[in-house]
Structure formats: structure tokens, C-alpha cells
Amino acid sequence: MRRVLIAARTDTNAQDNDGHTTLMFAMYGSLIYNDTDRGFLERAELVSLLREAGARTDLRDAAGLSVFDYLDEEAKRYPYNRSQPEKLRQILQDPTPGVYPPVKVSGRVVISSGAQPWARTIEFQRVGVGVAAVQAAIHVDGSFEFPMIQPGPNPLIFRRPSEPSRPPG
């Protein structure tokens, strides 16, 4: 939905009656997760999308607070989460993607002894803003490996042998 609104060229700098912007609202509850949890990664992606779409960080609400002030207030509420505020601050200051470096992902699908894998490939549907899905083969022993994945909330699809597989991305 976020991408649809941004693609429709909604005003990312619109302010409510109290002067709050979408970026300011995005700061609420942004630090309750660990920086590798899906919730935080989704929030970081939202902030990045808003900034890439032109959301401004210099706007102030009726009380004179900026998005950075809201981030600082959240950081005070969650002092044990030190890396998240800095990652969000980096996105606010420089909206280019890649706050998290790509990582190697490997694993194993559990297969009963002597059985064949029930899926042929595993696919990360979304690996970053504007980046195509990637696939990896599931080997006979159930192992798979992605050489480089951009961390984020990545839905997975397992493709059965009877399903058509797309070329790896």
C-alpha cells in the first residue's frame, strides 16, 4: 500500500492539523524491535521509501519539533536499542538504500531420511527497493544458499517440482 500511495504521487510532506508529517508518525514505535526484526526492517524501508519520494526532514510540527526530535524521543524511551536510532537517522539524512550490507544466507529444509525434497527452489520475493526476486536451488540433502541478499522483510516461496520455475535472479 505504501508503494501505491507513493507511486500515485501523494504529498509525502502533507501535515495534519498539528503539523505532523508521515515521517514523524513513522518514528512512533520505530525502536521497539531489534534492528534485525521484521518490524524494524519494514519501518526502515518505509522511512527510506518516503525519503526517496521527497519527504522532507526540515518540516516542524505546531510544537516546533522535527522528525529528528521525534526520533530522539523514541531513542530516550528505548535506551537499550542503540543501533536502531542511528540507522534511522542515516536513512533520514541519506535516503539511498543499503543501510544494511548484503549478507550470505544459507540453510536447510528438513527432509525425512530417504525422501525427496518437496520443493525444488526457494525464492526471496523482495530483497530491497527496486531489486528483483532471487532463487536458489534446494539440493537433495535439503541445503540451499543465496550468495548475497539485502536484509529486509523478505517473503519466501517454496516451488514444488511440478511448478514452473523462473530463472534465478
Backbone as CSV, one residue per row, in Angstrom:
resi,resn,N_x,N_y,N_z,CA_x,CA_y,CA_z,C_x,C_y,C_z
1,MET,0.825,-1.184,0.000,0.000,0.000,0.000,0.877,1.258,0.000
2,ARG,1.990,1.209,0.752,2.874,2.372,0.807,3.372,2.724,-0.581
3,ARG,3.801,1.687,-1.321,4.341,1.924,-2.659,3.269,2.479,-3.588
4,VAL,2.029,2.023,-3.424,0.925,2.501,-4.262,0.695,3.979,-4.012
5,LEU,0.675,4.372,-2.748,0.453,5.780,-2.426,1.588,6.657,-2.941
6,ILE,2.804,6.172,-2.787,3.946,6.945,-3.262,3.941,7.009,-4.784
7,ALA,3.630,5.877,-5.440,3.570,5.851,-6.902,2.473,6.771,-7.417
8,ALA,1.400,6.930,-6.640,0.295,7.808,-7.033,0.641,9.276,-6.790
9,ARG,1.875,9.500,-6.360,2.391,10.854,-6.128,1.617,11.599,-5.050
10,THR,1.268,10.871,-3.987,0.637,11.548,-2.860,1.644,12.503,-2.249
11,ASP,1.152,13.494,-1.554,2.020,14.502,-0.938,2.672,13.906,0.298
12,THR,3.933,13.535,0.180,4.647,12.927,1.305,4.978,13.943,2.388
13,ASN,4.725,15.216,2.117,5.000,16.258,3.106,3.734,16.870,3.691
14,ALA,2.580,16.248,3.413,1.324,16.756,3.955,1.388,16.732,5.479
15,GLN,0.795,17.750,6.092,0.789,17.855,7.547,-0.646,17.862,8.051
16,ASP,-0.869,17.211,9.207,-2.199,17.222,9.804,-2.407,18.561,10.538
17,ASN,-3.514,18.695,11.254,-3.830,19.952,11.933,-2.786,20.352,12.971
18,ASP,-2.029,19.382,13.475,-0.978,19.666,14.453,0.395,19.765,13.809
19,GLY,0.448,19.671,12.490,1.703,19.814,11.771,2.505,18.534,11.632
20,HIS,1.938,17.394,12.042,2.650,16.121,11.937,2.698,15.637,10.486
21,THR,3.840,15.094,10.111,4.011,14.527,8.772,4.043,13.000,8.876
22,THR,4.006,12.355,7.733,4.095,10.898,7.700,5.407,10.421,8.304
23,LEU,6.495,11.125,8.024,7.786,10.748,8.606,7.752,10.827,10.129
24,MET,7.109,11.853,10.656,7.008,11.985,12.120,6.229,10.809,12.700
25,PHE,5.123,10.461,12.067,4.333,9.315,12.541,5.126,8.015,12.431
26,ALA,5.987,7.915,11.425,6.788,6.703,11.242,7.777,6.495,12.384
27,MET,8.074,7.542,13.136,9.021,7.400,14.248,8.375,6.736,15.462
28,TYR,7.049,6.881,15.623,6.365,6.283,16.773,6.527,4.766,16.770
29,GLY,7.056,4.232,17.837,7.209,2.790,17.961,8.275,2.188,17.069
30,SER,9.093,3.023,16.457,10.071,2.515,15.491,11.229,1.774,16.143
31,LEU,11.418,1.934,17.430,12.590,1.356,18.084,12.246,0.219,19.036
32,ILE,11.017,-0.284,19.007,10.645,-1.347,19.939,11.175,-2.703,19.518
33,TYR,11.669,-2.792,18.296,12.176,-4.057,17.763,13.700,-4.060,17.764
34,ASN,14.290,-5.248,17.695,15.721,-5.349,17.427,15.945,-4.914,15.997
35,ASP,17.155,-4.495,15.671,17.387,-3.958,14.336,17.406,-5.005,13.228
36,THR,17.260,-6.267,13.577,17.140,-7.303,12.550,15.739,-7.891,12.499
37,ASP,14.829,-7.433,13.362,13.451,-7.915,13.359,12.685,-7.352,12.171
38,ARG,11.731,-8.134,11.707,10.922,-7.737,10.559,10.275,-6.365,10.760
39,GLY,9.745,-6.101,11.951,9.076,-4.827,12.211,9.990,-3.633,12.005
40,PHE,11.214,-3.737,12.506,12.151,-2.632,12.333,12.561,-2.493,10.869
41,LEU,12.818,-3.613,10.206,13.225,-3.555,8.801,12.126,-2.950,7.936
42,GLU,10.872,-3.280,8.230,9.757,-2.686,7.490,9.673,-1.190,7.750
43,ARG,9.893,-0.795,9.007,9.855,0.638,9.344,10.988,1.373,8.628
44,ALA,12.179,0.783,8.618,13.319,1.402,7.937,13.035,1.525,6.438
45,GLU,12.401,0.495,5.863,12.056,0.548,4.448,11.040,1.656,4.181
46,LEU,10.042,1.795,5.061,9.049,2.852,4.901,9.715,4.224,4.929
47,VAL,10.587,4.442,5.896,11.277,5.729,6.005,12.106,5.983,4.750
48,SER,12.792,4.962,4.271,13.594,5.097,3.058,12.710,5.427,1.850
49,LEU,11.585,4.720,1.708,10.670,4.997,0.593,10.139,6.426,0.650
50,LEU,9.764,6.871,1.840,9.249,8.237,1.991,10.316,9.259,1.622
51,ARG,11.532,9.036,2.085,12.619,9.978,1.775,12.913,9.976,0.272
52,GLU,12.951,8.783,-0.327,13.202,8.706,-1.767,12.093,9.400,-2.556
53,ALA,10.870,9.408,-2.001,9.735,10.053,-2.669,9.676,11.551,-2.390
54,GLY,10.649,12.068,-1.620,10.715,13.512,-1.408,10.271,14.004,-0.047
55,ALA,9.993,13.112,0.893,9.593,13.557,2.235,10.723,14.370,2.853
56,ARG,10.371,15.512,3.384,11.363,16.443,3.929,11.560,16.220,5.423
57,THR,12.793,16.433,5.865,13.120,16.282,7.288,13.178,17.632,8.004
58,ASP,13.062,18.720,7.272,13.175,20.049,7.883,11.835,20.606,8.360
59,LEU,10.737,19.936,8.060,9.421,20.430,8.488,9.271,20.278,9.994
60,ARG,8.522,21.196,10.580,8.297,21.166,12.028,6.797,21.153,12.298
61,ASP,6.431,20.498,13.403,5.018,20.458,13.771,4.660,21.730,14.552
62,ALA,3.424,21.814,15.044,2.953,23.009,15.753,3.763,23.286,17.016
63,ALA,4.362,22.259,17.599,5.183,22.439,18.804,6.637,22.767,18.448
64,GLY,6.943,22.829,17.160,8.294,23.158,16.731,9.231,21.972,16.627
65,LEU,8.675,20.746,16.676,9.505,19.542,16.637,9.677,19.027,15.201
66,SER,10.865,18.523,14.903,11.155,17.933,13.594,11.126,16.417,13.716
67,VAL,11.270,15.740,12.590,11.311,14.276,12.597,12.487,13.777,13.431
68,PHE,13.593,14.512,13.450,14.745,14.120,14.263,14.434,14.225,15.754
69,ASP,13.624,15.216,16.123,13.201,15.330,17.527,12.348,14.130,17.927
70,TYR,11.461,13.700,17.023,10.636,12.519,17.308,11.493,11.263,17.435
71,LEU,12.501,11.143,16.581,13.420,10.010,16.674,14.178,10.047,17.998
72,ASP,14.626,11.221,18.394,15.347,11.351,19.673,14.444,10.975,20.851
73,GLU,13.180,11.362,20.799,12.238,10.997,21.872,12.056,9.483,21.938
74,GLU,11.941,8.841,20.785,11.827,7.377,20.773,13.088,6.740,21.336
75,ALA,14.242,7.301,21.002,15.516,6.759,21.498,15.590,6.853,23.017
76,LYS,15.025,7.889,23.603,15.001,8.021,25.071,14.119,6.950,25.701
77,ARG,13.049,6.575,25.001,12.134,5.553,25.523,12.743,4.161,25.476
78,TYR,13.666,3.935,24.558,14.288,2.623,24.376,15.815,2.771,24.382
79,PRO,16.386,3.136,25.523,17.834,3.405,25.559,18.700,2.177,25.298
80,TYR,18.157,0.992,25.464,18.937,-0.228,25.239,19.079,-0.553,23.756
81,ASN,18.288,0.072,22.916,18.379,-0.128,21.463,19.207,1.010,20.877
82,ARG,20.489,0.823,20.792,21.356,1.918,20.369,21.580,1.993,18.875
83,SER,21.540,0.870,18.192,21.866,0.908,16.760,20.683,1.374,15.912
84,GLN,19.454,1.105,16.351,18.293,1.470,15.544,18.183,2.978,15.294
85,PRO,18.308,3.814,16.335,18.181,5.256,16.047,19.223,5.743,15.038
86,GLU,20.428,5.204,15.130,21.469,5.635,14.199,21.173,5.174,12.775
87,LYS,20.606,3.984,12.636,20.254,3.502,11.298,19.130,4.341,10.700
88,LEU,18.117,4.667,11.514,17.041,5.517,11.009,17.553,6.923,10.723
89,ARG,18.418,7.432,11.565,18.990,8.762,11.336,19.768,8.780,10.011
90,GLN,20.500,7.721,9.746,21.254,7.633,8.497,20.311,7.650,7.307
91,ILE,19.205,6.921,7.392,18.225,6.908,6.296,17.600,8.291,6.133
92,LEU,17.277,8.943,7.256,16.687,10.275,7.178,17.647,11.269,6.531
93,GLN,18.923,11.140,6.838,19.911,12.069,6.299,20.311,11.726,4.871
94,ASP,20.329,10.437,4.542,20.744,9.976,3.221,19.839,8.822,2.807
95,PRO,18.795,9.104,2.031,17.781,8.083,1.733,18.199,7.001,0.752
96,THR,19.453,6.935,0.396,19.852,5.881,-0.527,19.755,4.534,0.155
97,PRO,19.350,3.482,-0.580,19.230,2.162,0.025,20.593,1.603,0.416
98,GLY,20.567,0.585,1.251,21.805,-0.092,1.600,22.315,0.201,2.988
99,VAL,21.433,0.565,3.922,21.868,0.777,5.296,22.443,-0.521,5.847
100,TYR,21.876,-1.610,5.425,22.373,-2.913,5.825,23.143,-3.510,4.665
101,PRO,24.372,-3.934,4.885,25.114,-4.557,3.788,24.512,-5.911,3.438
102,PRO,24.638,-6.334,2.181,24.139,-7.659,1.791,24.828,-8.755,2.599
103,VAL,24.099,-9.832,2.824,24.625,-10.956,3.599,24.425,-12.256,2.832
104,LYS,25.241,-13.248,3.164,25.087,-14.584,2.613,24.037,-15.299,3.465
105,VAL,23.092,-15.963,2.822,22.040,-16.693,3.532,22.091,-18.149,3.083
106,SER,22.180,-19.037,4.048,22.135,-20.462,3.724,21.306,-21.167,4.780
107,GLY,20.843,-22.347,4.447,20.030,-23.098,5.390,19.745,-24.479,4.871
108,ARG,18.841,-25.119,5.551,18.491,-26.482,5.177,17.005,-26.690,5.430
109,VAL,16.340,-27.237,4.429,14.950,-27.643,4.566,14.982,-29.067,5.118
110,VAL,14.210,-29.322,6.172,14.216,-30.645,6.799,13.541,-31.655,5.879
111,ILE,14.257,-32.736,5.601,13.755,-33.797,4.729,13.900,-35.123,5.471
112,SER,12.856,-35.929,5.473,12.930,-37.253,6.105,13.974,-38.100,5.399
113,SER,14.590,-38.990,6.142,15.628,-39.857,5.602,15.103,-40.632,4.397
114,GLY,15.830,-40.555,3.280,15.462,-41.286,2.070,14.414,-40.601,1.220
115,ALA,13.792,-39.530,1.714,12.743,-38.836,0.958,13.356,-37.815,0.007
116,GLN,12.593,-37.428,-0.988,12.995,-36.383,-1.910,12.513,-35.034,-1.375
117,PRO,13.220,-33.953,-1.659,12.742,-32.628,-1.242,11.350,-32.361,-1.827
118,TRP,10.481,-31.756,-1.041,9.128,-31.469,-1.504,9.067,-30.181,-2.321
119,ALA,10.176,-29.435,-2.379,10.253,-28.233,-3.199,11.581,-28.240,-3.944
120,ARG,11.598,-27.616,-5.101,12.795,-27.573,-5.930,13.617,-26.311,-5.685
121,THR,12.923,-25.203,-5.481,13.625,-23.934,-5.284,13.028,-23.167,-4.117
122,ILE,13.818,-22.287,-3.593,13.364,-21.345,-2.569,13.614,-19.959,-3.147
123,GLU,12.671,-19.051,-2.945,12.765,-17.740,-3.576,12.493,-16.649,-2.557
124,PHE,13.359,-15.645,-2.499,13.083,-14.425,-1.754,12.344,-13.522,-2.718
125,GLN,11.085,-13.188,-2.388,10.282,-12.378,-3.305,10.780,-10.952,-3.405
126,ARG,11.184,-10.385,-2.292,11.564,-8.973,-2.293,12.858,-8.869,-1.514
127,VAL,13.884,-8.336,-2.127,15.177,-8.251,-1.459,15.671,-6.816,-1.351
128,GLY,14.811,-5.872,-1.611,15.178,-4.469,-1.495,14.355,-3.650,-2.460
129,VAL,14.391,-2.348,-2.279,13.621,-1.450,-3.117,14.158,-1.528,-4.543
130,GLY,13.304,-1.893,-5.468,13.672,-1.954,-6.862,14.602,-3.099,-7.238
131,VAL,14.730,-4.095,-6.395,15.612,-5.219,-6.669,14.751,-6.449,-6.937
132,ALA,15.124,-7.220,-7.941,14.347,-8.389,-8.348,14.441,-9.509,-7.314
133,ALA,13.473,-10.403,-7.375,13.492,-11.604,-6.531,14.666,-12.485,-6.926
134,VAL,15.142,-13.273,-5.973,16.234,-14.207,-6.263,15.821,-15.605,-5.849
135,GLN,16.363,-16.604,-6.553,16.045,-18.004,-6.280,17.320,-18.776,-5.985
136,ALA,17.149,-19.847,-5.235,18.240,-20.789,-5.002,17.667,-22.193,-5.089
137,ALA,18.456,-23.098,-5.623,18.030,-24.497,-5.713,18.074,-25.133,-4.336
138,ILE,17.107,-26.012,-4.073,17.136,-26.828,-2.867,17.760,-28.153,-3.282
139,HIS,18.913,-28.462,-2.708,19.659,-29.667,-3.076,19.004,-30.908,-2.471
140,VAL,19.432,-32.067,-2.914,18.862,-33.340,-2.472,18.924,-33.477,-0.948
141,ASP,19.963,-32.940,-0.326,20.080,-33.027,1.129,19.277,-31.937,1.842
142,GLY,18.576,-31.071,1.078,17.757,-30.013,1.653,18.470,-28.684,1.818
143,SER,19.751,-28.640,1.511,20.501,-27.398,1.700,20.228,-26.413,0.569
144,PHE,20.381,-25.130,0.887,20.266,-24.072,-0.114,21.190,-22.937,0.308
145,GLU,21.520,-22.069,-0.656,22.402,-20.948,-0.355,22.133,-19.799,-1.316
146,PHE,22.013,-18.610,-0.746,21.932,-17.373,-1.519,23.252,-16.648,-1.286
147,PRO,24.003,-16.329,-2.334,25.301,-15.694,-2.117,25.183,-14.298,-1.491
148,MET,24.234,-13.493,-1.911,24.081,-12.145,-1.360,22.610,-11.747,-1.365
149,ILE,22.107,-11.375,-0.199,20.724,-10.922,-0.037,20.763,-9.613,0.729
150,GLN,19.985,-8.634,0.284,19.847,-7.399,1.039,18.875,-7.682,2.177
151,PRO,19.304,-7.542,3.440,18.398,-7.834,4.556,17.130,-6.995,4.472
152,GLY,16.071,-7.561,4.928,14.786,-6.882,4.929,13.682,-7.885,5.141
153,PRO,12.460,-7.416,5.159,11.325,-8.337,5.307,11.107,-9.073,3.998
154,ASN,11.655,-10.241,3.870,11.642,-10.983,2.607,10.692,-12.167,2.666
155,PRO,9.533,-12.074,2.028,8.651,-13.238,1.959,9.320,-14.355,1.160
156,LEU,9.096,-15.575,1.584,9.681,-16.738,0.915,8.623,-17.507,0.158
157,ILE,9.022,-18.105,-0.957,8.161,-19.012,-1.720,8.959,-20.286,-1.946
158,PHE,8.342,-21.412,-1.665,8.936,-22.704,-1.989,8.217,-23.211,-3.226
159,ARG,8.957,-23.564,-4.268,8.351,-24.057,-5.503,8.494,-25.562,-5.565
160,ARG,7.363,-26.236,-5.748,7.349,-27.705,-5.869,7.928,-28.101,-7.212
161,PRO,8.413,-29.347,-7.318,8.974,-29.790,-8.608,7.998,-29.658,-9.770
162,SER,6.689,-29.761,-9.517,5.729,-29.690,-10.610,5.447,-28.236,-11.027
163,GLU,5.822,-27.262,-10.209,5.577,-25.858,-10.536,6.648,-25.367,-11.504
164,PRO,6.255,-24.511,-12.425,7.274,-23.938,-13.304,8.192,-23.034,-12.491
165,SER,9.454,-23.145,-12.737,10.384,-22.290,-12.020,10.864,-21.188,-12.953
166,ARG,11.054,-20.034,-12.355,11.568,-18.908,-13.113,13.080,-18.949,-13.060
167,PRO,13.737,-18.343,-14.029,15.196,-18.330,-13.977,15.673,-17.602,-12.723
168,PRO,16.745,-18.073,-12.098,17.257,-17.397,-10.904,17.602,-15.956,-11.213
169,GLY,17.355,-15.076,-10.168,17.639,-13.646,-10.332,18.988,-13.265,-9.843
